[in-house]
Amino acid sequence: MRFDLRHSFELARTIFTDQRLLTVPDLEHGATEERWLSIGCASNGVMHSVVYLWSDADTAATKIRLISARKATQTEIGYHQEGV
């Protein structure tokens, strides 16, 4: 089976439409740049964790650069459900 990274990121970015999206700074890995971790439900109904960089330096558009995307762990799903 071939892993399609673009499809994975396309699916993962749909978490940003989750009304209960949980977003926190990634303090552990963001020493040199401002990184964020978001946990939310993707368009296929599966919970995902996404790490990304956020840039609003361009006033015309906010840019998000995805670093990693994967299915959320049970602990992360618990955080999302509790809104922690």
MOPAC internal coordinates of N, CA, C and O (Angstrom, degrees):
PM7 1SCF
backbone

  N    0.0000 0     0.00 0     0.00 0    0    0    0
  C    1.4464 1     0.00 0     0.00 0    1    0    0
  C    1.5275 1   109.25 1     0.00 0    2    1    0
  O    1.2310 1   120.39 1   -47.42 1    3    2    1
  N    1.3028 1   116.87 1   132.58 1    3    2    1
  C    1.4610 1   122.28 1  -178.87 1    5    3    2
  C    1.5318 1   109.46 1   -94.07 1    6    5    3
  O    1.2310 1   120.72 1   -46.87 1    7    6    5
  N    1.3198 1   116.23 1   133.13 1    7    6    5
  C    1.4597 1   122.09 1   178.64 1    9    7    6
  C    1.5147 1   109.24 1   -86.89 1   10    9    7
  O    1.2310 1   119.77 1   -54.33 1   11   10    9
  N    1.3149 1   118.05 1   125.67 1   11   10    9
  C    1.4556 1   122.92 1  -178.90 1   13   11   10
  C    1.5278 1   109.08 1  -104.36 1   14   13   11
  O    1.2310 1   120.62 1   -80.55 1   15   14   13
  N    1.3324 1   116.41 1    99.45 1   15   14   13
  C    1.4563 1   122.04 1  -176.76 1   17   15   14
  C    1.5217 1   111.90 1   -62.46 1   18   17   15
  O    1.2310 1   120.09 1   138.59 1   19   18   17
  N    1.3227 1   117.43 1   -41.41 1   19   18   17
  C    1.4607 1   119.84 1  -178.87 1   21   19   18
  C    1.5265 1   110.58 1   -61.92 1   22   21   19
  O    1.2310 1   120.35 1   136.75 1   23   22   21
  N    1.3420 1   116.93 1   -43.25 1   23   22   21
  C    1.4660 1   120.20 1   177.99 1   25   23   22
  C    1.5205 1   110.52 1   -61.96 1   26   25   23
  O    1.2310 1   120.52 1   139.22 1   27   26   25
  N    1.3255 1   116.61 1   -40.78 1   27   26   25
  C    1.4535 1   121.33 1   179.61 1   29   27   26
  C    1.5236 1   110.87 1   -61.15 1   30   29   27
  O    1.2310 1   120.03 1   134.31 1   31   30   29
  N    1.3289 1   117.55 1   -45.69 1   31   30   29
  C    1.4582 1   120.94 1   179.97 1   33   31   30
  C    1.5296 1   111.52 1   -70.04 1   34   33   31
  O    1.2310 1   120.09 1   143.15 1   35   34   33
  N    1.3333 1   117.43 1   -36.85 1   35   34   33
  C    1.4620 1   120.28 1   176.86 1   37   35   34
  C    1.5229 1   110.48 1   -61.07 1   38   37   35
  O    1.2310 1   120.28 1   137.57 1   39   38   37
  N    1.3224 1   117.06 1   -42.43 1   39   38   37
  C    1.4610 1   121.29 1   177.25 1   41   39   38
  C    1.5213 1   110.52 1   -67.54 1   42   41   39
  O    1.2310 1   120.29 1   135.30 1   43   42   41
  N    1.3170 1   117.05 1   -44.70 1   43   42   41
  C    1.4614 1   121.25 1  -176.97 1   45   43   42
  C    1.5203 1   111.67 1   -61.87 1   46   45   43
  O    1.2310 1   119.64 1   144.06 1   47   46   45
  N    1.3054 1   118.29 1   -35.94 1   47   46   45
  C    1.4651 1   119.05 1  -177.82 1   49   47   46
  C    1.5194 1   112.87 1   -68.19 1   50   49   47
  O    1.2310 1   120.18 1   165.52 1   51   50   49
  N    1.3301 1   117.27 1   -14.48 1   51   50   49
  C    1.4641 1   119.60 1   178.35 1   53   51   50
  C    1.5279 1   112.01 1   -71.99 1   54   53   51
  O    1.2310 1   119.90 1   168.91 1   55   54   53
  N    1.3478 1   117.80 1   -11.09 1   55   54   53
  C    1.4698 1   118.75 1   177.76 1   57   55   54
  C    1.5262 1   110.97 1   -64.91 1   58   57   55
  O    1.2310 1   119.81 1   157.65 1   59   58   57
  N    1.3287 1   117.97 1   -22.35 1   59   58   57
  C    1.4607 1   120.80 1  -176.92 1   61   59   58
  C    1.5276 1   112.73 1   -69.00 1   62   61   59
  O    1.2310 1   120.17 1   171.37 1   63   62   61
  N    1.3335 1   117.27 1    -8.63 1   63   62   61
  C    1.4658 1   120.64 1   174.46 1   65   63   62
  C    1.5318 1   111.86 1   -94.95 1   66   65   63
  O    1.2310 1   120.30 1   176.27 1   67   66   65
  N    1.3296 1   117.03 1    -3.73 1   67   66   65
  C    1.4659 1   121.84 1   178.47 1   69   67   66
  C    1.5300 1   108.90 1   -68.16 1   70   69   67
  O    1.2310 1   120.04 1   -60.47 1   71   70   69
  N    1.3189 1   117.52 1   119.53 1   71   70   69
  C    1.4638 1   121.15 1  -178.73 1   73   71   70
  C    1.5204 1   112.70 1   -65.64 1   74   73   71
  O    1.2310 1   120.04 1   160.80 1   75   74   73
  N    1.3287 1   117.53 1   -19.20 1   75   74   73
  C    1.4611 1   121.45 1   178.83 1   77   75   74
  C    1.5316 1   111.79 1  -104.73 1   78   77   75
  O    1.2310 1   120.20 1  -159.23 1   79   78   77
  N    1.3236 1   117.22 1    20.77 1   79   78   77
  C    1.4625 1   122.88 1  -178.33 1   81   79   78
  C    1.5275 1   110.42 1   -52.02 1   82   81   79
  O    1.2310 1   120.89 1   -49.61 1   83   82   81
  N    1.3137 1   115.90 1   130.39 1   83   82   81
  C    1.4641 1   121.97 1   177.05 1   85   83   82
  C    1.5259 1   107.78 1  -105.03 1   86   85   83
  O    1.2310 1   120.25 1   -56.66 1   87   86   85
  N    1.3328 1   117.13 1   123.34 1   87   86   85
  C    1.4604 1   122.08 1  -177.95 1   89   87   86
  C    1.5155 1   109.82 1  -130.01 1   90   89   87
  O    1.2310 1   121.21 1   -49.99 1   91   90   89
  N    1.3409 1   115.28 1   130.01 1   91   90   89
  C    1.4652 1   121.51 1   178.51 1   93   91   90
  C    1.5284 1   108.31 1  -137.97 1   94   93   91
  O    1.2310 1   120.35 1   -26.61 1   95   94   93
  N    1.3471 1   116.94 1   153.39 1   95   94   93
  C    1.4677 1   118.86 1   175.40 1   97   95   94
  C    1.5293 1   110.10 1   -66.76 1   98   97   95
  O    1.2310 1   120.41 1   -37.45 1   99   98   97
  N    1.3215 1   116.82 1   142.55 1   99   98   97
  C    1.4670 1   122.19 1   176.98 1  101   99   98
  C    1.5227 1   107.58 1   -90.19 1  102  101   99
  O    1.2310 1   120.96 1  -100.41 1  103  102  101
  N    1.3164 1   115.77 1    79.59 1  103  102  101
  C    1.4600 1   121.62 1  -174.79 1  105  103  102
  C    1.5253 1   112.60 1   -68.49 1  106  105  103
  O    1.2310 1   120.47 1   151.21 1  107  106  105
  N    1.3196 1   116.70 1   -28.79 1  107  106  105
  C    1.4640 1   120.79 1  -178.52 1  109  107  106
  C    1.5242 1   112.19 1   -66.94 1  110  109  107
  O    1.2310 1   120.45 1   144.24 1  111  110  109
  N    1.3357 1   116.74 1   -35.76 1  111  110  109
  C    1.4629 1   120.15 1  -174.84 1  113  111  110
  C    1.5217 1   113.21 1  -116.18 1  114  113  111
  O    1.2310 1   119.70 1  -177.68 1  115  114  113
  N    1.3169 1   118.17 1     2.32 1  115  114  113
  C    1.4557 1   120.15 1  -174.06 1  117  115  114
  C    1.5111 1   114.85 1  -103.64 1  118  117  115
  O    1.2310 1   119.87 1  -143.57 1  119  118  117
  N    1.3246 1   117.86 1    36.43 1  119  118  117
  C    1.4662 1   120.81 1  -177.35 1  121  119  118
  C    1.5262 1   112.31 1   -66.86 1  122  121  119
  O    1.2310 1   119.79 1   142.69 1  123  122  121
  N    1.3240 1   118.01 1   -37.31 1  123  122  121
  C    1.4629 1   120.43 1  -175.57 1  125  123  122
  C    1.5254 1   113.15 1  -101.86 1  126  125  123
  O    1.2310 1   120.14 1   165.81 1  127  126  125
  N    1.3226 1   117.34 1   -14.19 1  127  126  125
  C    1.4584 1   121.25 1   178.64 1  129  127  126
  C    1.5215 1   109.09 1  -150.22 1  130  129  127
  O    1.2310 1   120.53 1   -24.03 1  131  130  129
  N    1.3122 1   116.59 1   155.97 1  131  130  129
  C    1.4604 1   121.39 1  -176.28 1  133  131  130
  C    1.5317 1   109.97 1   -79.65 1  134  133  131
  O    1.2310 1   121.25 1   -77.40 1  135  134  133
  N    1.3368 1   115.21 1   102.60 1  135  134  133
  C    1.4619 1   121.08 1  -178.95 1  137  135  134
  C    1.5139 1   109.38 1  -106.72 1  138  137  135
  O    1.2310 1   121.35 1   -29.71 1  139  138  137
  N    1.3307 1   115.02 1   150.29 1  139  138  137
  C    1.4571 1   122.44 1  -179.20 1  141  139  138
  C    1.5186 1   110.34 1  -129.28 1  142  141  139
  O    1.2310 1   121.03 1   -29.60 1  143  142  141
  N    1.3256 1   115.64 1   150.40 1  143  142  141
  C    1.4616 1   123.17 1   174.69 1  145  143  142
  C    1.5177 1   107.04 1  -120.16 1  146  145  143
  O    1.2310 1   120.59 1   -54.17 1  147  146  145
  N    1.3174 1   116.47 1   125.83 1  147  146  145
  C    1.4600 1   121.23 1   176.13 1  149  147  146
  C    1.5187 1   109.19 1  -123.25 1  150  149  147
  O    1.2310 1   121.48 1   -38.38 1  151  150  149
  N    1.3312 1   114.77 1   141.62 1  151  150  149
  C    1.4532 1   122.41 1   178.07 1  153  151  150
  C    1.5196 1   106.70 1  -123.23 1  154  153  151
  O    1.2310 1   121.25 1   -55.19 1  155  154  153
  N    1.3283 1   115.22 1   124.81 1  155  154  153
  C    1.4576 1   118.47 1  -179.00 1  157  155  154
  C    1.5103 1   111.81 1  -162.52 1  158  157  155
  O    1.2310 1   121.91 1    -6.28 1  159  158  157
  N    1.3142 1   113.95 1   173.72 1  159  158  157
  C    1.4602 1   121.54 1  -178.49 1  161  159  158
  C    1.5246 1   108.70 1   -90.20 1  162  161  159
  O    1.2310 1   120.83 1   -55.62 1  163  162  161
  N    1.3285 1   116.02 1   124.38 1  163  162  161
  C    1.4659 1   121.65 1   178.46 1  165  163  162
  C    1.5262 1   109.60 1   -78.84 1  166  165  163
  O    1.2310 1   120.70 1    -8.94 1  167  166  165
  N    1.3070 1   116.26 1   171.06 1  167  166  165
  C    1.4671 1   121.57 1  -176.78 1  169  167  166
  C    1.5251 1   113.32 1   -62.31 1  170  169  167
  O    1.2310 1   120.01 1   160.67 1  171  170  169
  N    1.3372 1   117.58 1   -19.33 1  171  170  169
  C    1.4650 1   120.57 1   178.64 1  173  171  170
  C    1.5313 1   112.14 1   -90.45 1  174  173  171
  O    1.2310 1   120.23 1  -176.57 1  175  174  173
  N    1.3554 1   117.17 1     3.43 1  175  174  173
  C    1.4610 1   121.15 1   178.11 1  177  175  174
  C    1.5133 1   114.58 1    88.31 1  178  177  175
  O    1.2310 1   119.64 1  -179.34 1  179  178  177
  N    1.3299 1   118.29 1     0.66 1  179  178  177
  C    1.4580 1   122.76 1  -178.96 1  181  179  178
  C    1.5278 1   109.08 1   -97.02 1  182  181  179
  O    1.2310 1   120.82 1   -44.52 1  183  182  181
  N    1.3334 1   116.03 1   135.48 1  183  182  181
  C    1.4642 1   120.86 1   178.45 1  185  183  182
  C    1.5241 1   109.66 1   -73.93 1  186  185  183
  O    1.2310 1   120.82 1   -44.21 1  187  186  185
  N    1.3223 1   116.03 1   135.79 1  187  186  185
  C    1.4563 1   122.69 1  -179.79 1  189  187  186
  C    1.5214 1   110.92 1  -129.01 1  190  189  187
  O    1.2310 1   121.15 1   -26.87 1  191  190  189
  N    1.3245 1   115.41 1   153.13 1  191  190  189
  C    1.4616 1   123.24 1   170.94 1  193  191  190
  C    1.5220 1   106.64 1  -113.38 1  194  193  191
  O    1.2310 1   121.26 1   -48.74 1  195  194  193
  N    1.3366 1   115.19 1   131.26 1  195  194  193
  C    1.4539 1   120.50 1  -177.05 1  197  195  194
  C    1.5283 1   108.45 1  -129.54 1  198  197  195
  O    1.2310 1   120.70 1   -49.11 1  199  198  197
  N    1.3283 1   116.27 1   130.89 1  199  198  197
  C    1.4586 1   122.48 1   174.38 1  201  199  198
  C    1.5212 1   106.66 1  -108.79 1  202  201  199
  O    1.2310 1   120.92 1   -45.29 1  203  202  201
  N    1.3410 1   115.84 1   134.71 1  203  202  201
  C    1.4606 1   118.74 1  -174.54 1  205  203  202
  C    1.5185 1   111.52 1  -156.15 1  206  205  203
  O    1.2310 1   121.66 1   -13.64 1  207  206  205
  N    1.3292 1   114.44 1   166.36 1  207  206  205
  C    1.4565 1   123.10 1   172.33 1  209  207  206
  C    1.5201 1   107.08 1  -105.24 1  210  209  207
  O    1.2310 1   120.85 1   -38.26 1  211  210  209
  N    1.3156 1   115.97 1   141.74 1  211  210  209
  C    1.4611 1   122.54 1  -177.54 1  213  211  210
  C    1.5198 1   107.76 1  -117.48 1  214  213  211
  O    1.2310 1   119.93 1   -51.69 1  215  214  213
  N    1.3206 1   117.74 1   128.31 1  215  214  213
  C    1.4576 1   120.36 1   178.77 1  217  215  214
  C    1.5215 1   109.47 1  -133.89 1  218  217  215
  O    1.2310 1   120.99 1   -56.68 1  219  218  217
  N    1.3154 1   115.72 1   123.32 1  219  218  217
  C    1.4587 1   119.83 1   174.19 1  221  219  218
  C    1.5278 1   110.36 1  -118.98 1  222  221  219
  O    1.2310 1   121.12 1  -151.56 1  223  222  221
  N    1.3265 1   115.47 1    28.44 1  223  222  221
  C    1.4663 1   121.19 1   178.92 1  225  223  222
  C    1.5274 1   110.69 1   -64.72 1  226  225  223
  O    1.2310 1   120.47 1   146.69 1  227  226  225
  N    1.3216 1   116.71 1   -33.31 1  227  226  225
  C    1.4606 1   121.65 1   177.64 1  229  227  226
  C    1.5291 1   107.50 1   -85.80 1  230  229  227
  O    1.2310 1   120.26 1   -64.17 1  231  230  229
  N    1.3212 1   117.11 1   115.83 1  231  230  229
  C    1.4641 1   120.69 1  -176.64 1  233  231  230
  C    1.5273 1   112.75 1   -67.51 1  234  233  231
  O    1.2310 1   120.03 1   161.76 1  235  234  233
  N    1.3234 1   117.54 1   -18.24 1  235  234  233
  C    1.4558 1   121.04 1  -179.32 1  237  235  234
  C    1.5235 1   112.50 1   -80.81 1  238  237  235
  O    1.2310 1   120.09 1   154.37 1  239  238  237
  N    1.3427 1   117.43 1   -25.63 1  239  238  237
  C    1.4596 1   119.80 1  -176.59 1  241  239  238
  C    1.5194 1   111.02 1  -159.15 1  242  241  239
  O    1.2310 1   121.34 1   -37.86 1  243  242  241
  N    1.3111 1   115.04 1   142.14 1  243  242  241
  C    1.4614 1   120.68 1   172.62 1  245  243  242
  C    1.5137 1   107.54 1   -87.20 1  246  245  243
  O    1.2310 1   120.73 1   -45.06 1  247  246  245
  N    1.3319 1   116.21 1   134.94 1  247  246  245
  C    1.4637 1   120.46 1  -179.41 1  249  247  246
  C    1.5136 1   109.54 1  -112.68 1  250  249  247
  O    1.2310 1   121.40 1   -42.64 1  251  250  249
  N    1.3256 1   114.92 1   137.36 1  251  250  249
  C    1.4603 1   121.89 1   176.06 1  253  251  250
  C    1.5186 1   107.21 1  -122.60 1  254  253  251
  O    1.2310 1   120.58 1   -54.52 1  255  254  253
  N    1.3326 1   116.50 1   125.48 1  255  254  253
  C    1.4618 1   121.03 1   176.57 1  257  255  254
  C    1.5190 1   108.30 1  -108.62 1  258  257  255
  O    1.2310 1   120.41 1   -67.20 1  259  258  257
  N    1.3282 1   116.82 1   112.80 1  259  258  257
  C    1.4552 1   120.97 1  -179.88 1  261  259  258
  C    1.5161 1   110.09 1   -73.04 1  262  261  259
  O    1.2310 1   121.07 1   -48.58 1  263  262  261
  N    1.3344 1   115.56 1   131.42 1  263  262  261
  C    1.4630 1   121.85 1   177.84 1  265  263  262
  C    1.5271 1   109.13 1   -98.00 1  266  265  263
  O    1.2310 1   120.95 1   131.78 1  267  266  265
  N    1.3338 1   115.78 1   -48.22 1  267  266  265
  C    1.4704 1   119.70 1   178.85 1  269  267  266
  C    1.5169 1   109.53 1  -150.40 1  270  269  267
  O    1.2310 1   121.38 1   -25.46 1  271  270  269
  N    1.3096 1   114.96 1   154.54 1  271  270  269
  C    1.4558 1   122.40 1   178.49 1  273  271  270
  C    1.5165 1   108.13 1  -148.18 1  274  273  271
  O    1.2310 1   121.13 1   -45.17 1  275  274  273
  N    1.3242 1   115.44 1   134.83 1  275  274  273
  C    1.4659 1   120.30 1   179.99 1  277  275  274
  C    1.5141 1   108.55 1  -158.14 1  278  277  275
  O    1.2310 1   121.12 1   -11.20 1  279  278  277
  N    1.3325 1   115.47 1   168.80 1  279  278  277
  C    1.4557 1   119.89 1   173.56 1  281  279  278
  C    1.5255 1   108.29 1   -64.78 1  282  281  279
  O    1.2310 1   120.74 1   -39.18 1  283  282  281
  N    1.3192 1   116.19 1   140.82 1  283  282  281
  C    1.4607 1   121.14 1  -179.80 1  285  283  282
  C    1.5286 1   110.43 1   -70.69 1  286  285  283
  O    1.2310 1   121.07 1   -32.39 1  287  286  285
  N    1.3309 1   115.55 1   147.61 1  287  286  285
  C    1.4662 1   120.88 1   175.02 1  289  287  286
  C    1.5271 1   108.75 1   -77.46 1  290  289  287
  O    1.2310 1   120.46 1   -13.45 1  291  290  289
  N    1.3282 1   116.72 1   166.55 1  291  290  289
  C    1.4613 1   120.54 1   177.67 1  293  291  290
  C    1.5285 1   111.25 1   -60.04 1  294  293  291
  O    1.2310 1   120.33 1   142.18 1  295  294  293
  N    1.3254 1   116.98 1   -37.82 1  295  294  293
  C    1.4685 1   120.83 1   177.71 1  297  295  294
  C    1.5195 1   110.27 1   -62.48 1  298  297  295
  O    1.2310 1   120.00 1   134.26 1  299  298  297
  N    1.3344 1   117.60 1   -45.74 1  299  298  297
  C    1.4608 1   121.50 1   179.71 1  301  299  298
  C    1.5254 1   111.42 1   -64.32 1  302  301  299
  O    1.2310 1   120.38 1   141.09 1  303  302  301
  N    1.3255 1   116.89 1   -38.91 1  303  302  301
  C    1.4671 1   120.27 1   177.03 1  305  303  302
  C    1.5225 1   109.85 1   -62.03 1  306  305  303
  O    1.2310 1   120.64 1   140.52 1  307  306  305
  N    1.3263 1   116.39 1   -39.48 1  307  306  305
  C    1.4742 1   120.77 1   176.57 1  309  307  306
  C    1.5164 1   111.29 1   -61.39 1  310  309  307
  O    1.2310 1   119.97 1   136.22 1  311  310  309
  N    1.3297 1   117.66 1   -43.78 1  311  310  309
  C    1.4734 1   121.77 1   177.45 1  313  311  310
  C    1.5418 1   109.75 1   -58.81 1  314  313  311
  O    1.2310 1   120.88 1   135.50 1  315  314  313
  N    1.3238 1   115.93 1   -44.50 1  315  314  313
  C    1.4696 1   120.93 1  -178.79 1  317  315  314
  C    1.5242 1   110.15 1   -62.39 1  318  317  315
  O    1.2310 1   120.47 1   134.90 1  319  318  317
  N    1.3243 1   116.71 1   -45.10 1  319  318  317
  C    1.4594 1   120.42 1  -178.17 1  321  319  318
  C    1.5270 1   112.13 1   -66.20 1  322  321  319
  O    1.2310 1   120.90 1   146.51 1  323  322  321
  N    1.3472 1   115.88 1   -33.49 1  323  322  321
  C    1.4595 1   120.34 1   179.90 1  325  323  322
  C    1.5222 1   111.90 1   -84.68 1  326  325  323
  O    1.2310 1   120.38 1   165.21 1  327  326  325
  N    1.3471 1   116.87 1   -14.79 1  327  326  325
  C    1.4644 1   120.21 1  -177.33 1  329  327  326
  C    1.5124 1   112.57 1    70.59 1  330  329  327
  O    1.2310 1   120.90 1  -151.89 1  331  330  329
  N    1.3290 1   115.89 1    28.11 1  331  330  329
  C    1.4745 1   121.14 1  -178.33 1  333  331  330
  C    1.5080 1   110.54 1   -76.27 1  334  333  331
  O    1.2310 1   120.10 1   180.00 1  335  334  333

